């Protein structure tokens, strides 16, 4: 991520790219490459995002039925 990039858009991408499916998706992001001048700010935003996420138990049955338990 370069200093002039849209940080809000990056955080939205992190939410879905890293945390979707608890990271168990074969295309999940595992790294962020961030310019050193904005590193601390981006890290703080990602940490805040992670703190806001809620854990859920998911049960998947066949025929496909997904049950969320928050």
CHARMM-style PDB file with segment names, atoms N, HN, CA, C and O in Angstrom:
ATOM      1  N   UNK     1       0.847  -1.164   0.000  1.00  0.00      PROA
ATOM      2  CA  UNK     1       0.000   0.000   0.000  1.00  0.00      PROA
ATOM      3  C   UNK     1       0.896   1.231   0.000  1.00  0.00      PROA
ATOM      4  O   UNK     1       1.800   1.359   0.825  1.00  0.00      PROA
ATOM      5  N   UNK     2       0.638   2.106  -0.910  1.00  0.00      PROA
ATOM      6  HN  UNK     2      -0.096   2.002  -1.581  1.00  0.00      PROA
ATOM      7  CA  UNK     2       1.399   3.345  -1.005  1.00  0.00      PROA
ATOM      8  C   UNK     2       0.726   4.436  -0.181  1.00  0.00      PROA
ATOM      9  O   UNK     2      -0.467   4.342   0.107  1.00  0.00      PROA
ATOM     10  N   UNK     3       1.469   5.464   0.201  1.00  0.00      PROA
ATOM     11  HN  UNK     3       2.439   5.541  -0.032  1.00  0.00      PROA
ATOM     12  CA  UNK     3       0.929   6.510   1.076  1.00  0.00      PROA
ATOM     13  C   UNK     3      -0.305   7.227   0.536  1.00  0.00      PROA
ATOM     14  O   UNK     3      -1.125   7.699   1.324  1.00  0.00      PROA
ATOM     15  N   UNK     4      -0.460   7.324  -0.777  1.00  0.00      PROA
ATOM     16  HN  UNK     4       0.206   6.941  -1.417  1.00  0.00      PROA
ATOM     17  CA  UNK     4      -1.602   8.057  -1.329  1.00  0.00      PROA
ATOM     18  C   UNK     4      -2.819   7.153  -1.606  1.00  0.00      PROA
ATOM     19  O   UNK     4      -3.807   7.615  -2.176  1.00  0.00      PROA
ATOM     20  N   UNK     5      -2.755   5.887  -1.214  1.00  0.00      PROA
ATOM     21  HN  UNK     5      -1.952   5.512  -0.751  1.00  0.00      PROA
ATOM     22  CA  UNK     5      -3.871   4.964  -1.445  1.00  0.00      PROA
ATOM     23  C   UNK     5      -5.002   5.217  -0.449  1.00  0.00      PROA
ATOM     24  O   UNK     5      -4.799   5.836   0.596  1.00  0.00      PROA
ATOM     25  N   UNK     6      -6.183   4.735  -0.785  1.00  0.00      PROA
ATOM     26  HN  UNK     6      -6.348   4.233  -1.634  1.00  0.00      PROA
ATOM     27  CA  UNK     6      -7.366   4.881   0.056  1.00  0.00      PROA
ATOM     28  C   UNK     6      -7.302   3.857   1.193  1.00  0.00      PROA
ATOM     29  O   UNK     6      -7.525   2.667   0.970  1.00  0.00      PROA
ATOM     30  N   UNK     7      -6.999   4.319   2.406  1.00  0.00      PROA
ATOM     31  HN  UNK     7      -6.818   5.285   2.587  1.00  0.00      PROA
ATOM     32  CA  UNK     7      -6.841   3.405   3.535  1.00  0.00      PROA
ATOM     33  C   UNK     7      -8.157   2.754   3.936  1.00  0.00      PROA
ATOM     34  O   UNK     7      -8.153   1.601   4.365  1.00  0.00      PROA
ATOM     35  N   UNK     8      -9.275   3.447   3.811  1.00  0.00      PROA
ATOM     36  HN  UNK     8      -9.278   4.384   3.462  1.00  0.00      PROA
ATOM     37  CA  UNK     8     -10.567   2.849   4.144  1.00  0.00      PROA
ATOM     38  C   UNK     8     -10.847   1.649   3.241  1.00  0.00      PROA
ATOM     39  O   UNK     8     -11.334   0.615   3.699  1.00  0.00      PROA
ATOM     40  N   UNK     9     -10.536   1.796   1.963  1.00  0.00      PROA
ATOM     41  HN  UNK     9     -10.141   2.635   1.591  1.00  0.00      PROA
ATOM     42  CA  UNK     9     -10.724   0.701   1.020  1.00  0.00      PROA
ATOM     43  C   UNK     9      -9.832  -0.482   1.391  1.00  0.00      PROA
ATOM     44  O   UNK     9     -10.252  -1.634   1.277  1.00  0.00      PROA
ATOM     45  N   UNK    10      -8.610  -0.209   1.831  1.00  0.00      PROA
ATOM     46  HN  UNK    10      -8.268   0.726   1.924  1.00  0.00      PROA
ATOM     47  CA  UNK    10      -7.713  -1.282   2.239  1.00  0.00      PROA
ATOM     48  C   UNK    10      -8.277  -2.037   3.434  1.00  0.00      PROA
ATOM     49  O   UNK    10      -8.256  -3.268   3.450  1.00  0.00      PROA
ATOM     50  N   UNK    11      -8.776  -1.327   4.424  1.00  0.00      PROA
ATOM     51  HN  UNK    11      -8.794  -0.328   4.411  1.00  0.00      PROA
ATOM     52  CA  UNK    11      -9.308  -1.977   5.622  1.00  0.00      PROA
ATOM     53  C   UNK    11     -10.522  -2.831   5.266  1.00  0.00      PROA
ATOM     54  O   UNK    11     -10.687  -3.917   5.821  1.00  0.00      PROA
ATOM     55  N   UNK    12     -11.368  -2.370   4.359  1.00  0.00      PROA
ATOM     56  HN  UNK    12     -11.234  -1.487   3.908  1.00  0.00      PROA
ATOM     57  CA  UNK    12     -12.489  -3.186   3.888  1.00  0.00      PROA
ATOM     58  C   UNK    12     -11.976  -4.449   3.190  1.00  0.00      PROA
ATOM     59  O   UNK    12     -12.548  -5.526   3.355  1.00  0.00      PROA
ATOM     60  N   UNK    13     -10.908  -4.315   2.418  1.00  0.00      PROA
ATOM     61  HN  UNK    13     -10.443  -3.440   2.284  1.00  0.00      PROA
ATOM     62  CA  UNK    13     -10.326  -5.473   1.741  1.00  0.00      PROA
ATOM     63  C   UNK    13      -9.728  -6.448   2.742  1.00  0.00      PROA
ATOM     64  O   UNK    13      -9.819  -7.662   2.554  1.00  0.00      PROA
ATOM     65  N   UNK    14      -9.123  -5.936   3.795  1.00  0.00      PROA
ATOM     66  HN  UNK    14      -9.050  -4.951   3.947  1.00  0.00      PROA
ATOM     67  CA  UNK    14      -8.560  -6.788   4.842  1.00  0.00      PROA
ATOM     68  C   UNK    14      -9.675  -7.567   5.525  1.00  0.00      PROA
ATOM     69  O   UNK    14      -9.540  -8.763   5.784  1.00  0.00      PROA
ATOM     70  N   UNK    15     -10.768  -6.886   5.814  1.00  0.00      PROA
ATOM     71  HN  UNK    15     -10.878  -5.915   5.603  1.00  0.00      PROA
ATOM     72  CA  UNK    15     -11.898  -7.543   6.476  1.00  0.00      PROA
ATOM     73  C   UNK    15     -12.313  -8.797   5.715  1.00  0.00      PROA
ATOM     74  O   UNK    15     -12.501  -9.855   6.315  1.00  0.00      PROA
ATOM     75  N   UNK    16     -12.456  -8.683   4.402  1.00  0.00      PROA
ATOM     76  HN  UNK    16     -12.304  -7.823   3.915  1.00  0.00      PROA
ATOM     77  CA  UNK    16     -12.919  -9.818   3.597  1.00  0.00      PROA
ATOM     78  C   UNK    16     -11.774 -10.714   3.140  1.00  0.00      PROA
ATOM     79  O   UNK    16     -11.933 -11.933   3.087  1.00  0.00      PROA
ATOM     80  N   UNK    17     -10.649 -10.145   2.818  1.00  0.00      PROA
ATOM     81  HN  UNK    17     -10.520  -9.154   2.862  1.00  0.00      PROA
ATOM     82  CA  UNK    17      -9.544 -10.930   2.273  1.00  0.00      PROA
ATOM     83  C   UNK    17      -8.803 -11.766   3.295  1.00  0.00      PROA
ATOM     84  O   UNK    17      -8.319 -12.852   2.976  1.00  0.00      PROA
ATOM     85  N   UNK    18      -8.709 -11.275   4.518  1.00  0.00      PROA
ATOM     86  HN  UNK    18      -9.103 -10.392   4.777  1.00  0.00      PROA
ATOM     87  CA  UNK    18      -7.982 -12.000   5.549  1.00  0.00      PROA
ATOM     88  C   UNK    18      -8.920 -12.728   6.500  1.00  0.00      PROA
ATOM     89  O   UNK    18      -8.690 -13.894   6.823  1.00  0.00      PROA
ATOM     90  N   UNK    19      -9.958 -12.068   6.945  1.00  0.00      PROA
ATOM     91  HN  UNK    19     -10.145 -11.121   6.683  1.00  0.00      PROA
ATOM     92  CA  UNK    19     -10.789 -12.631   8.005  1.00  0.00      PROA
ATOM     93  C   UNK    19     -11.981 -13.450   7.517  1.00  0.00      PROA
ATOM     94  O   UNK    19     -12.548 -14.217   8.296  1.00  0.00      PROA
ATOM     95  N   UNK    20     -12.376 -13.311   6.254  1.00  0.00      PROA
ATOM     96  HN  UNK    20     -11.916 -12.689   5.622  1.00  0.00      PROA
ATOM     97  CA  UNK    20     -13.502 -14.098   5.750  1.00  0.00      PROA
ATOM     98  C   UNK    20     -13.166 -15.585   5.841  1.00  0.00      PROA
ATOM     99  O   UNK    20     -12.080 -15.998   5.435  1.00  0.00      PROA
ATOM    100  N   UNK    21     -14.063 -16.370   6.354  1.00  0.00      PROA
ATOM    101  HN  UNK    21     -14.946 -16.034   6.683  1.00  0.00      PROA
ATOM    102  CA  UNK    21     -13.839 -17.806   6.465  1.00  0.00      PROA
ATOM    103  C   UNK    21     -12.749 -18.163   7.449  1.00  0.00      PROA
ATOM    104  O   UNK    21     -12.168 -19.245   7.367  1.00  0.00      PROA
ATOM    105  N   UNK    22     -12.463 -17.266   8.379  1.00  0.00      PROA
ATOM    106  HN  UNK    22     -12.935 -16.387   8.446  1.00  0.00      PROA
ATOM    107  CA  UNK    22     -11.432 -17.493   9.403  1.00  0.00      PROA
ATOM    108  C   UNK    22     -10.079 -17.812   8.774  1.00  0.00      PROA
ATOM    109  O   UNK    22      -9.273 -18.524   9.371  1.00  0.00      PROA
ATOM    110  N   UNK    23      -9.826 -17.295   7.583  1.00  0.00      PROA
ATOM    111  HN  UNK    23     -10.481 -16.716   7.098  1.00  0.00      PROA
ATOM    112  CA  UNK    23      -8.555 -17.536   6.922  1.00  0.00      PROA
ATOM    113  C   UNK    23      -8.426 -18.914   6.314  1.00  0.00      PROA
ATOM    114  O   UNK    23      -7.348 -19.289   5.853  1.00  0.00      PROA
ATOM    115  N   UNK    24      -9.512 -19.679   6.305  1.00  0.00      PROA
ATOM    116  HN  UNK    24     -10.388 -19.374   6.679  1.00  0.00      PROA
ATOM    117  CA  UNK    24      -9.479 -21.053   5.800  1.00  0.00      PROA
ATOM    118  C   UNK    24      -9.910 -21.140   4.347  1.00  0.00      PROA
ATOM    119  O   UNK    24     -10.329 -22.202   3.885  1.00  0.00      PROA
ATOM    120  N   UNK    25      -9.812 -20.052   3.636  1.00  0.00      PROA
ATOM    121  HN  UNK    25      -9.471 -19.189   4.011  1.00  0.00      PROA
ATOM    122  CA  UNK    25     -10.153 -20.014   2.216  1.00  0.00      PROA
ATOM    123  C   UNK    25      -8.842 -20.041   1.444  1.00  0.00      PROA
ATOM    124  O   UNK    25      -7.907 -19.323   1.799  1.00  0.00      PROA
ATOM    125  N   UNK    26      -8.754 -20.847   0.404  1.00  0.00      PROA
ATOM    126  HN  UNK    26      -9.513 -21.430   0.115  1.00  0.00      PROA
ATOM    127  CA  UNK    26      -7.470 -21.018  -0.294  1.00  0.00      PROA
ATOM    128  C   UNK    26      -6.945 -19.717  -0.903  1.00  0.00      PROA
ATOM    129  O   UNK    26      -5.752 -19.607  -1.185  1.00  0.00      PROA
ATOM    130  N   UNK    27      -7.803 -18.755  -1.103  1.00  0.00      PROA
ATOM    131  HN  UNK    27      -8.772 -18.845  -0.874  1.00  0.00      PROA
ATOM    132  CA  UNK    27      -7.360 -17.483  -1.672  1.00  0.00      PROA
ATOM    133  C   UNK    27      -7.255 -16.380  -0.616  1.00  0.00      PROA
ATOM    134  O   UNK    27      -7.171 -15.203  -0.968  1.00  0.00      PROA
ATOM    135  N   UNK    28      -7.258 -16.737   0.663  1.00  0.00      PROA
ATOM    136  HN  UNK    28      -7.327 -17.693   0.948  1.00  0.00      PROA
ATOM    137  CA  UNK    28      -7.184 -15.739   1.733  1.00  0.00      PROA
ATOM    138  C   UNK    28      -5.843 -15.004   1.691  1.00  0.00      PROA
ATOM    139  O   UNK    28      -4.802 -15.597   1.409  1.00  0.00      PROA
ATOM    140  N   UNK    29      -5.892 -13.708   1.975  1.00  0.00      PROA
ATOM    141  HN  UNK    29      -6.738 -13.227   2.204  1.00  0.00      PROA
ATOM    142  CA  UNK    29      -4.668 -12.909   2.049  1.00  0.00      PROA
ATOM    143  C   UNK    29      -3.892 -13.316   3.297  1.00  0.00      PROA
ATOM    144  O   UNK    29      -4.490 -13.640   4.323  1.00  0.00      PROA
ATOM    145  N   UNK    30      -2.594 -13.299   3.217  1.00  0.00      PROA
ATOM    146  HN  UNK    30      -2.108 -13.036   2.384  1.00  0.00      PROA
ATOM    147  CA  UNK    30      -1.796 -13.609   4.396  1.00  0.00      PROA
ATOM    148  C   UNK    30      -0.799 -12.502   4.720  1.00  0.00      PROA
ATOM    149  O   UNK    30      -0.183 -12.515   5.786  1.00  0.00      PROA
ATOM    150  N   UNK    31      -0.638 -11.556   3.818  1.00  0.00      PROA
ATOM    151  HN  UNK    31      -1.138 -11.546   2.952  1.00  0.00      PROA
ATOM    152  CA  UNK    31       0.320 -10.469   4.045  1.00  0.00      PROA
ATOM    153  C   UNK    31      -0.228  -9.154   3.510  1.00  0.00      PROA
ATOM    154  O   UNK    31      -0.992  -9.113   2.546  1.00  0.00      PROA
ATOM    155  N   UNK    32       0.189  -8.089   4.168  1.00  0.00      PROA
ATOM    156  HN  UNK    32       0.809  -8.122   4.951  1.00  0.00      PROA
ATOM    157  CA  UNK    32      -0.047  -6.738   3.660  1.00  0.00      PROA
ATOM    158  C   UNK    32       1.316  -6.107   3.449  1.00  0.00      PROA
ATOM    159  O   UNK    32       2.175  -6.169   4.328  1.00  0.00      PROA
ATOM    160  N   UNK    33       1.514  -5.517   2.320  1.00  0.00      PROA
ATOM    161  HN  UNK    33       0.816  -5.466   1.605  1.00  0.00      PROA
ATOM    162  CA  UNK    33       2.762  -4.805   2.048  1.00  0.00      PROA
ATOM    163  C   UNK    33       2.418  -3.324   2.083  1.00  0.00      PROA
ATOM    164  O   UNK    33       1.709  -2.809   1.218  1.00  0.00      PROA
ATOM    165  N   UNK    34       2.936  -2.654   3.103  1.00  0.00      PROA
ATOM    166  HN  UNK    34       3.511  -3.072   3.806  1.00  0.00      PROA
ATOM    167  CA  UNK    34       2.543  -1.275   3.393  1.00  0.00      PROA
ATOM    168  C   UNK    34       3.792  -0.399   3.448  1.00  0.00      PROA
ATOM    169  O   UNK    34       4.807  -0.785   4.029  1.00  0.00      PROA
ATOM    170  N   UNK    35       3.707   0.772   2.844  1.00  0.00      PROA
ATOM    171  HN  UNK    35       2.883   1.085   2.373  1.00  0.00      PROA
ATOM    172  CA  UNK    35       4.816   1.723   2.874  1.00  0.00      PROA
ATOM    173  C   UNK    35       5.120   2.114   4.316  1.00  0.00      PROA
ATOM    174  O   UNK    35       4.207   2.296   5.122  1.00  0.00      PROA
ATOM    175  N   UNK    36       6.395   2.241   4.634  1.00  0.00      PROA
ATOM    176  HN  UNK    36       7.136   2.093   3.980  1.00  0.00      PROA
ATOM    177  CA  UNK    36       6.802   2.512   6.016  1.00  0.00      PROA
ATOM    178  C   UNK    36       6.237   3.813   6.576  1.00  0.00      PROA
ATOM    179  O   UNK    36       6.074   3.931   7.790  1.00  0.00      PROA
ATOM    180  N   UNK    37       5.938   4.777   5.739  1.00  0.00      PROA
ATOM    181  HN  UNK    37       6.071   4.681   4.752  1.00  0.00      PROA
ATOM    182  CA  UNK    37       5.437   6.059   6.236  1.00  0.00      PROA
ATOM    183  C   UNK    37       4.012   5.969   6.777  1.00  0.00      PROA
ATOM    184  O   UNK    37       3.590   6.836   7.543  1.00  0.00      PROA
ATOM    185  N   UNK    38       3.269   4.938   6.392  1.00  0.00      PROA
ATOM    186  HN  UNK    38       3.612   4.234   5.770  1.00  0.00      PROA
ATOM    187  CA  UNK    38       1.895   4.779   6.885  1.00  0.00      PROA
ATOM    188  C   UNK    38       1.712   3.478   7.661  1.00  0.00      PROA
ATOM    189  O   UNK    38       0.598   3.138   8.058  1.00  0.00      PROA
ATOM    190  N   UNK    39       2.797   2.762   7.872  1.00  0.00      PROA
ATOM    191  HN  UNK    39       3.702   3.039   7.550  1.00  0.00      PROA
ATOM    192  CA  UNK    39       2.744   1.449   8.523  1.00  0.00      PROA
ATOM    193  C   UNK    39       2.008   1.490   9.860  1.00  0.00      PROA
ATOM    194  O   UNK    39       1.081   0.710  10.078  1.00  0.00      PROA
ATOM    195  N   UNK    40       2.407   2.382  10.746  1.00  0.00      PROA
ATOM    196  HN  UNK    40       3.160   3.016  10.568  1.00  0.00      PROA
ATOM    197  CA  UNK    40       1.815   2.419  12.093  1.00  0.00      PROA
ATOM    198  C   UNK    40       0.320   2.719  12.052  1.00  0.00      PROA
ATOM    199  O   UNK    40      -0.454   2.130  12.806  1.00  0.00      PROA
ATOM    200  N   UNK    41      -0.086   3.627  11.180  1.00  0.00      PROA
ATOM    201  HN  UNK    41       0.543   4.106  10.567  1.00  0.00      PROA
ATOM    202  CA  UNK    41      -1.499   3.977  11.066  1.00  0.00      PROA
ATOM    203  C   UNK    41      -2.313   2.800  10.535  1.00  0.00      PROA
ATOM    204  O   UNK    41      -3.382   2.497  11.065  1.00  0.00      PROA
ATOM    205  N   UNK    42      -1.818   2.140   9.502  1.00  0.00      PROA
ATOM    206  HN  UNK    42      -0.950   2.386   9.072  1.00  0.00      PROA
ATOM    207  CA  UNK    42      -2.525   0.989   8.932  1.00  0.00      PROA
ATOM    208  C   UNK    42      -2.578  -0.146   9.949  1.00  0.00      PROA
ATOM    209  O   UNK    42      -3.616  -0.790  10.099  1.00  0.00      PROA
ATOM    210  N   UNK    43      -1.485  -0.398  10.641  1.00  0.00      PROA
ATOM    211  HN  UNK    43      -0.641   0.125  10.519  1.00  0.00      PROA
ATOM    212  CA  UNK    43      -1.462  -1.444  11.657  1.00  0.00      PROA
ATOM    213  C   UNK    43      -2.501  -1.168  12.740  1.00  0.00      PROA
ATOM    214  O   UNK    43      -3.203  -2.086  13.166  1.00  0.00      PROA
ATOM    215  N   UNK    44      -2.610   0.071  13.186  1.00  0.00      PROA
ATOM    216  HN  UNK    44      -2.040   0.816  12.840  1.00  0.00      PROA
ATOM    217  CA  UNK    44      -3.598   0.434  14.208  1.00  0.00      PROA
ATOM    218  C   UNK    44      -5.022   0.185  13.695  1.00  0.00      PROA
ATOM    219  O   UNK    44      -5.878  -0.287  14.443  1.00  0.00      PROA
ATOM    220  N   UNK    45      -5.271   0.502  12.422  1.00  0.00      PROA
ATOM    221  HN  UNK    45      -4.575   0.884  11.815  1.00  0.00      PROA
ATOM    222  CA  UNK    45      -6.604   0.276  11.851  1.00  0.00      PROA
ATOM    223  C   UNK    45      -6.927  -1.212  11.748  1.00  0.00      PROA
ATOM    224  O   UNK    45      -8.063  -1.613  12.001  1.00  0.00      PROA
ATOM    225  N   UNK    46      -5.954  -2.027  11.384  1.00  0.00      PROA
ATOM    226  HN  UNK    46      -5.031  -1.701  11.179  1.00  0.00      PROA
ATOM    227  CA  UNK    46      -6.175  -3.466  11.284  1.00  0.00      PROA
ATOM    228  C   UNK    46      -6.399  -4.057  12.678  1.00  0.00      PROA
ATOM    229  O   UNK    46      -7.252  -4.927  12.859  1.00  0.00      PROA
ATOM    230  N   UNK    47      -5.636  -3.583  13.653  1.00  0.00      PROA
ATOM    231  HN  UNK    47      -4.944  -2.877  13.506  1.00  0.00      PROA
ATOM    232  CA  UNK    47      -5.832  -4.047  15.031  1.00  0.00      PROA
ATOM    233  C   UNK    47      -7.223  -3.696  15.532  1.00  0.00      PROA
ATOM    234  O   UNK    47      -7.873  -4.518  16.178  1.00  0.00      PROA
ATOM    235  N   UNK    48      -7.687  -2.492  15.243  1.00  0.00      PROA
ATOM    236  HN  UNK    48      -7.159  -1.824  14.718  1.00  0.00      PROA
ATOM    237  CA  UNK    48      -9.029  -2.068  15.649  1.00  0.00      PROA
ATOM    238  C   UNK    48     -10.095  -2.932  14.973  1.00  0.00      PROA
ATOM    239  O   UNK    48     -11.073  -3.327  15.606  1.00  0.00      PROA
ATOM    240  N   UNK    49      -9.902  -3.218  13.700  1.00  0.00      PROA
ATOM    241  HN  UNK    49      -9.107  -2.897  13.186  1.00  0.00      PROA
ATOM    242  CA  UNK    49     -10.823  -4.092  12.976  1.00  0.00      PROA
ATOM    243  C   UNK    49     -10.885  -5.466  13.637  1.00  0.00      PROA
ATOM    244  O   UNK    49     -11.971  -6.000  13.862  1.00  0.00      PROA
ATOM    245  N   UNK    50      -9.736  -6.034  13.944  1.00  0.00      PROA
ATOM    246  HN  UNK    50      -8.853  -5.601  13.761  1.00  0.00      PROA
ATOM    247  CA  UNK    50      -9.691  -7.371  14.543  1.00  0.00      PROA
ATOM    248  C   UNK    50     -10.397  -7.396  15.900  1.00  0.00      PROA
ATOM    249  O   UNK    50     -11.058  -8.379  16.236  1.00  0.00      PROA
ATOM    250  N   UNK    51     -10.263  -6.333  16.671  1.00  0.00      PROA
ATOM    251  HN  UNK    51      -9.727  -5.534  16.398  1.00  0.00      PROA
ATOM    252  CA  UNK    51     -10.923  -6.262  17.983  1.00  0.00      PROA
ATOM    253  C   UNK    51     -12.447  -6.219  17.854  1.00  0.00      PROA
ATOM    254  O   UNK    51     -13.156  -6.692  18.742  1.00  0.00      PROA
ATOM    255  N   UNK    52     -12.952  -5.660  16.761  1.00  0.00      PROA
ATOM    256  HN  UNK    52     -12.376  -5.275  16.039  1.00  0.00      PROA
ATOM    257  CA  UNK    52     -14.399  -5.518  16.574  1.00  0.00      PROA
ATOM    258  C   UNK    52     -15.060  -6.789  16.036  1.00  0.00      PROA
ATOM    259  O   UNK    52     -16.278  -6.936  16.129  1.00  0.00      PROA
ATOM    260  N   UNK    53     -14.278  -7.698  15.480  1.00  0.00      PROA
ATOM    261  HN  UNK    53     -13.288  -7.578  15.404  1.00  0.00      PROA
ATOM    262  CA  UNK    53     -14.854  -8.907  14.901  1.00  0.00      PROA
ATOM    263  C   UNK    53     -15.410  -9.803  15.988  1.00  0.00      PROA
ATOM    264  O   UNK    53     -14.859  -9.889  17.086  1.00  0.00      PROA
ATOM    265  N   UNK    54     -16.510 -10.471  15.670  1.00  0.00      PROA
ATOM    266  HN  UNK    54     -16.958 -10.402  14.778  1.00  0.00      PROA
ATOM    267  CA  UNK    54     -17.135 -11.391  16.610  1.00  0.00      PROA
ATOM    268  C   UNK    54     -16.900 -12.821  16.134  1.00  0.00      PROA
ATOM    269  O   UNK    54     -16.898 -13.097  14.934  1.00  0.00      PROA
ATOM    270  N   UNK    55     -16.706 -13.709  17.075  1.00  0.00      PROA
ATOM    271  HN  UNK    55     -16.708 -13.485  18.050  1.00  0.00      PROA
ATOM    272  CA  UNK    55     -16.551 -15.120  16.746  1.00  0.00      PROA
ATOM    273  C   UNK    55     -17.923 -15.758  16.632  1.00  0.00      PROA
ATOM    274  O   UNK    55     -18.869 -15.362  17.313  1.00  0.00      PROA
ATOM    275  N   UNK    56     -18.015 -16.735  15.772  1.00  0.00      PROA
ATOM    276  HN  UNK    56     -17.247 -17.057  15.219  1.00  0.00      PROA
ATOM    277  CA  UNK    56     -19.276 -17.447  15.611  1.00  0.00      PROA
ATOM    278  C   UNK    56     -18.985 -18.911  15.313  1.00  0.00      PROA
ATOM    279  O   UNK    56     -17.995 -19.247  14.662  1.00  0.00      PROA
ATOM    280  N   UNK    57     -19.855 -19.760  15.796  1.00  0.00      PROA
ATOM    281  HN  UNK    57     -20.659 -19.488  16.324  1.00  0.00      PROA
ATOM    282  CA  UNK    57     -19.788 -21.171  15.450  1.00  0.00      PROA
ATOM    283  C   UNK    57     -20.701 -21.389  14.259  1.00  0.00      PROA
ATOM    284  O   UNK    57     -21.831 -20.901  14.243  1.00  0.00      PROA
ATOM    285  N   UNK    58     -20.232 -22.103  13.281  1.00  0.00      PROA
ATOM    286  HN  UNK    58     -19.314 -22.500  13.294  1.00  0.00      PROA
ATOM    287  CA  UNK    58     -21.012 -22.335  12.080  1.00  0.00      PROA
ATOM    288  C   UNK    58     -21.168 -23.835  11.881  1.00  0.00      PROA
ATOM    289  O   UNK    58     -20.197 -24.590  11.937  1.00  0.00      PROA
ATOM    290  N   UNK    59     -22.391 -24.246  11.651  1.00  0.00      PROA
ATOM    291  HN  UNK    59     -23.180 -23.632  11.605  1.00  0.00      PROA
ATOM    292  CA  UNK    59     -22.674 -25.642  11.374  1.00  0.00      PROA
ATOM    293  C   UNK    59     -23.243 -25.727   9.963  1.00  0.00      PROA
ATOM    294  O   UNK    59     -24.225 -25.059   9.642  1.00  0.00      PROA
ATOM    295  N   UNK    60     -22.629 -26.542   9.133  1.00  0.00      PROA
ATOM    296  HN  UNK    60     -21.830 -27.084   9.394  1.00  0.00      PROA
ATOM    297  CA  UNK    60     -23.091 -26.704   7.758  1.00  0.00      PROA
ATOM    298  C   UNK    60     -23.602 -28.128   7.608  1.00  0.00      PROA
ATOM    299  O   UNK    60     -22.900 -29.088   7.923  1.00  0.00      PROA
ATOM    300  N   UNK    61     -24.825 -28.253   7.125  1.00  0.00      PROA
ATOM    301  HN  UNK    61     -25.395 -27.472   6.869  1.00  0.00      PROA
ATOM    302  CA  UNK    61     -25.426 -29.565   6.917  1.00  0.00      PROA
ATOM    303  C   UNK    61     -25.815 -29.732   5.457  1.00  0.00      PROA
ATOM    304  O   UNK    61     -25.927 -28.754   4.718  1.00  0.00      PROA
ATOM    305  N   UNK    62     -26.019 -30.973   5.051  1.00  0.00      PROA
ATOM    306  HN  UNK    62     -25.929 -31.767   5.652  1.00  0.00      PROA
ATOM    307  CA  UNK    62     -26.468 -31.257   3.691  1.00  0.00      PROA
ATOM    308  C   UNK    62     -27.887 -31.784   3.744  1.00  0.00      PROA
ATOM    309  O   UNK    62     -28.158 -32.616   4.610  1.00  0.00      PROA
ATOM    310  N   UNK    63     -28.810 -31.378   2.901  1.00  0.00      PROA
ATOM    311  HN  UNK    63     -28.591 -30.702   2.198  1.00  0.00      PROA
ATOM    312  CA  UNK    63     -28.605 -30.366   1.878  1.00  0.00      PROA
ATOM    313  C   UNK    63     -28.178 -29.055   2.527  1.00  0.00      PROA
ATOM    314  O   UNK    63     -28.455 -28.796   3.699  1.00  0.00      PROA
ATOM    315  N   UNK    64     -27.511 -28.257   1.751  1.00  0.00      PROA
ATOM    316  HN  UNK    64     -27.286 -28.467   0.800  1.00  0.00      PROA
ATOM    317  CA  UNK    64     -26.819 -27.087   2.271  1.00  0.00      PROA
ATOM    318  C   UNK    64     -27.732 -26.216   3.131  1.00  0.00      PROA
ATOM    319  O   UNK    64     -28.737 -25.670   2.674  1.00  0.00      PROA
ATOM    320  N   UNK    65     -27.341 -26.116   4.372  1.00  0.00      PROA
ATOM    321  HN  UNK    65     -26.525 -26.559   4.744  1.00  0.00      PROA
ATOM    322  CA  UNK    65     -28.025 -25.262   5.330  1.00  0.00      PROA
ATOM    323  C   UNK    65     -26.940 -24.745   6.269  1.00  0.00      PROA
ATOM    324  O   UNK    65     -26.216 -25.532   6.877  1.00  0.00      PROA
ATOM    325  N   UNK    66     -26.830 -23.455   6.386  1.00  0.00      PROA
ATOM    326  HN  UNK    66     -27.418 -22.815   5.892  1.00  0.00      PROA
ATOM    327  CA  UNK    66     -25.799 -22.871   7.239  1.00  0.00      PROA
ATOM    328  C   UNK    66     -26.472 -22.254   8.442  1.00  0.00      PROA
ATOM    329  O   UNK    66     -27.385 -21.439   8.304  1.00  0.00      PROA
ATOM    330  N   UNK    67     -26.025 -22.639   9.620  1.00  0.00      PROA
ATOM    331  HN  UNK    67     -25.283 -23.301   9.732  1.00  0.00      PROA
ATOM    332  CA  UNK    67     -26.590 -22.145  10.870  1.00  0.00      PROA
ATOM    333  C   UNK    67     -25.509 -21.372  11.608  1.00  0.00      PROA
ATOM    334  O   UNK    67     -24.464 -21.929  11.945  1.00  0.00      PROA
ATOM    335  N   UNK    68     -25.753 -20.096  11.861  1.00  0.00      PROA
ATOM    336  HN  UNK    68     -26.601 -19.643  11.588  1.00  0.00      PROA
ATOM    337  CA  UNK    68     -24.795 -19.251  12.582  1.00  0.00      PROA
ATOM    338  C   UNK    68     -25.188 -19.179  14.043  1.00  0.00      PROA
ATOM    339  O   UNK    68     -26.364 -19.009  14.364  1.00  0.00      PROA
ATOM    340  N   UNK    69     -24.238 -19.302  14.910  1.00  0.00      PROA
ATOM    341  HN  UNK    69     -23.282 -19.440  14.649  1.00  0.00      PROA
ATOM    342  CA  UNK    69     -24.475 -19.160  16.346  1.00  0.00      PROA
ATOM    343  C   UNK    69     -23.506 -18.108  16.858  1.00  0.00      PROA
ATOM    344  O   UNK    69     -22.304 -18.356  16.949  1.00  0.00      PROA
ATOM    345  N   UNK    70     -24.020 -16.952  17.187  1.00  0.00      PROA
ATOM    346  HN  UNK    70     -24.997 -16.750  17.113  1.00  0.00      PROA
ATOM    347  CA  UNK    70     -23.166 -15.861  17.664  1.00  0.00      PROA
ATOM    348  C   UNK    70     -23.096 -15.864  19.170  1.00  0.00      PROA
ATOM    349  OT1 UNK    70     -22.423 -15.017  19.758  1.00  0.00      PROA
TER     350      UNK     70
END
